[in-house]
Amino acid sequence: MIWNREAREAKRKLLAAHSTAFKVAQGVYDRYRGQSVVMSEGEGPGYSFVSAASPSREAWDAYFDSMREQGFSAWDTQKRFDRELRR
């Protein structure tokens, strides 16, 4: 029974992280929803870049970063992210 409790607790933590990350991603998606392409610029030591992506890809990137910052892998909840973003 202890392993079951530990598994439920781990899943609860993962879903809490998903909820937090999804709120961030939803905000990014809502900001760019009407655009077909989102352009982003950035710089690093000795380089600069310009990227072009769809609003859903920008939302995924924000989600991915947020999950990583919380110590989880976004790949574990990718299907849930896709399903919820399409609603």
Buried (B, 14 or more C-beta within 10 A) or exposed (E): EEEEEEEEEEEEEBBEBBEBBBEBBBEBBEEBEEEEEBEEEEEEEEEEEEEEBBBBBBBBBBBBBBBEEBEBEBEEBBEEBEEBBEE
